[in-house]
Amino acid sequence: MKKAPIIIFLLAFCFGVIPWAIVGLSWCKEEKVNVELETEGKTRKWEQLWTLSYGDVDNDGVKDLVLGFRVHKCRIWHTWIGEDLIWLHEIPYQADLLLQLYHLSEGQWKFFKQLTIEKDVDYHQNSRFQMTDFKIGDFNKDGFNEIFYQWQEQCSYAKIIQIRGNKIILLYDMPSGRAISELRDLDGDGIYEVLEKGLTWQIASEEEQETILKGHLLCIRIYKWDKSKRKWVFLKILPDWEAEKKLTREEVFGGIGAEEILKGVPERKLKEIYPKAFK
C-alpha cells in the first residue's frame, strides 16, 4: 500500500510563548497514522507532548489527529522574613492535560479545537509524571467513542471520559492509588470491564478478607458498565493470581500485614498462590 507523506506545521500558544512543532507523518487510508515529532524554536520544560493518537475523539463523525500536551505550572507564594520579601516555589507543582484536535482538510491537517481534560493535577518536581495509556474506542457499545487514559505520578490515576462537542462526561474515575487499570472484555459480550490490578488486601472488607481473599495479599477490583447509571460501577473483588505468582518469598512473608492475613492458611494453599516464594 502506497503511503503519502504529509508535512504539517502546528502552532501552540502557551503563556505568551509560541513554540513551533514540525510533524512529519505517513497517512495510510484513515486508520493508521505514524508520526515523528520534532520541535524547534522556543520551547519550555513545562510543555511536553504526552500522546499522539487518531480517532473520532469528540463524536462529531470526523476523525481527529489528536495531540496531547502536558502544560506544567507551579504555584508560587511569598513571605516576609524580617525586612526581606522572600519568593518561594511551592511543591507539589501542578499541570493541565490538554488535547488539541486537528481535522484533515484539502490534504492538510488543520487545527480544529483544544480541550482541557485535566486541570491543576498535583505532582512533585522530581517525579516521572508520565502518561502510560491512551485509548480511543466505543468501550461500552453505546454508539459513541470514549477515551481511556492513565498516568502515573507517585501513584496511578485512570479515567474514562466521553466527549460530545465541547462537553466532557466522566464515566469512570479510579481513586488515587497504586493500582494499574486495564480494559478487558471478561465475558465476551463486546463491552469492556475495567480491572484495577495490584491492590493490597487492606482495601477489601473484613468479610471479603475472610472469604474471597483468604490467604491472598493482592487483589483486583472489577468494574462493569451500567447502562442505566451511565458509568462503570463496582462489580466484585477477586484475588490477583497473576501478580501473586510473581512474588518472592521476601515479598510474601515480609509484606505489611502478611502475618495477619497468612495466619492459619495451609502451606499447600500458599504454595499454590505463591509458587515463586517456595522455589
Secondary structure, DSSP 8 states (H G I E B T S, - for coil): ---EEEEEEEE--BTTB--EEEEEEEEETTTEEEEEEEEESS--TTEEEEEEEEE-SSSSSS-EEEEEEEEEE--EEEEEETTEEEEEE-SSEEEEEEEEEEEEETTEEEEEEEEEEEEEEEE-TTS--EEEEEEEE-TT-SSS-EEEEEEESSSEEEEEEEEETTEEEEEEE--SBS-EEEEE-SSSSS--EEEEEEEEGGGS-HHHHHTTTTT-SEEEEEEEEETTTTEEEEEEEEE-HHHHTT--HHHHHSSTTHHHHHTT--HHHHHHH-GGGG-
